[in-house]
Amino acid sequence: MSVARKRAHHGVRYLGLGFRVVLFLALLALVRVVLRIHNDSLGDGSESSKEITFRVPKVAFLFLARSNLPLDFVWDTFFKNAESEKFSIYVHSKPGFVFDASTTKSTFFYDRQLKNSVKVIWGGSTMIEAERLLLKSALVDPANQRFVLLSDSCVPLYKFTYIYNYLMASRKSFVDIFLDKKEGRYNPKMASIITKQKWRKGSQWIALVRKHAEVVVSDKTVFRVFKKYCKRLLGTEFTRMHRIKAIFQMESGDCIPDEHYVQTLFSIKDLENEIEKRTITYTSWNQLEDSMDRKTWHPKTFSYDDASPDGIKEIKSIDHVNYEMEHRTEWCKCNSSEVPCFLFARKFSRGAGMRILFDGVVGAFDSGSMRLGF
């Protein structure tokens, strides 16, 4: 082979090698871009800046309603005093219910109802199904980084800016979670999926970071077990005979899914170290006796008098929660800083809602713009 031909041959070989190197680097760059997009869309609630690289992070307010929202006039003022790019609203109401000028006083709720809502039965698995639907809908928007579950009787205890900064400052979810050794709701038939050691209880009113919201929505196994074995026996169905039958058949006599599902799921997933073990929604409980002389706890409804400035100040001054079953005191902290325990409260009557509105608890209020009725 002549010298010229050898040089040409080597030149082609080096050109082919260079092309392969360039192709490899281009593919590597493409993979890195795809992974970055994927991670940004998921978010993980960590201290990285992923959740703020593409847009301002939002708090998703998730309302569980029977039909309309009786306290929409309170929330209207709350959202009017907020920056619109920092929040989103989702409502689960009864199937077919539409939020418009005829059903709500606040334009913030227009068309915010889920189109795929289910009929919710109190104490049934449909309650946690509704929660999962709300989370799933909110996760579609990658800007939603915090997810707060609220009832139709909830009110905010602070202005929007304080609540937003509180939630965004925490890298953890807020989930009331504890082990109740006396409650007897665990069904041994769950054992293949949910062991008794992983069974937990707590308030259904949770606030999640995006990573934990995704855990709830992606779960299929634990939810299926709850639908089958965790059921509330209502009204006349709950008799002494049912109790005896439950004992002999090794079944749970009475189980309320929304007080156990998220807590047990996070226990199974070993996420308890990633959460603040408390709720941020205040409830005042009254102990009553039912027709079978059983002592039961029921949430108190706040009246106009209960919602006085002193009453609200007392709630906002609470800085710890006692868990007698675990002999544990949970001091309310956010990233190691002491904070008030509660951002929201329930169950508020319309009169109580009116009082905190006029007292300016949730923000500047224009009484001339308020529409009464419905």
Sequence and secondary structure as in RCSB ss.txt:
>XXXX:A:sequence
MSVARKRAHHGVRYLGLGFRVVLFLALLALVRVVLRIHNDSLGDGSESSKEITFRVPKVAFLFLARSNLPLDFVW
DTFFKNAESEKFSIYVHSKPGFVFDASTTKSTFFYDRQLKNSVKVIWGGSTMIEAERLLLKSALVDPANQRFVLL
SDSCVPLYKFTYIYNYLMASRKSFVDIFLDKKEGRYNPKMASIITKQKWRKGSQWIALVRKHAEVVVSDKTVFRV
FKKYCKRLLGTEFTRMHRIKAIFQMESGDCIPDEHYVQTLFSIKDLENEIEKRTITYTSWNQLEDSMDRKTWHPK
TFSYDDASPDGIKEIKSIDHVNYEMEHRTEWCKCNSSEVPCFLFARKFSRGAGMRILFDGVVGAFDSGSMRLGF
>XXXX:A:secstr
  HHHHHHHHHHHHHHHHHHHHHHHHHHHHHHHHHHHHHHHH  SSSSSGGGSSS  EEEEEEE SSS TTHHHH
HHHHHTS GGGEEEEEE STT   STTT S GGGTT B TT     TTSHHHHHHHHHHHHHHHTSTTEEEEEEE
ETT EESS HHHHHHHHHH SSEE   B  TT     GGGTTTS GGG  B  S  EEEHHHHHHHHH  HHHHH
HHHH     GGG  HHHHHHHHHTT  S   GGGTHHHHHHHHTT GGGEESS SEEE EEEEE TTS EEEEE 
 B TTTTSHHHHHHHHT  EEEEGGGTEEEE EETTEE  S SEEE B HHHHHHHHHTTSSS   GGG     
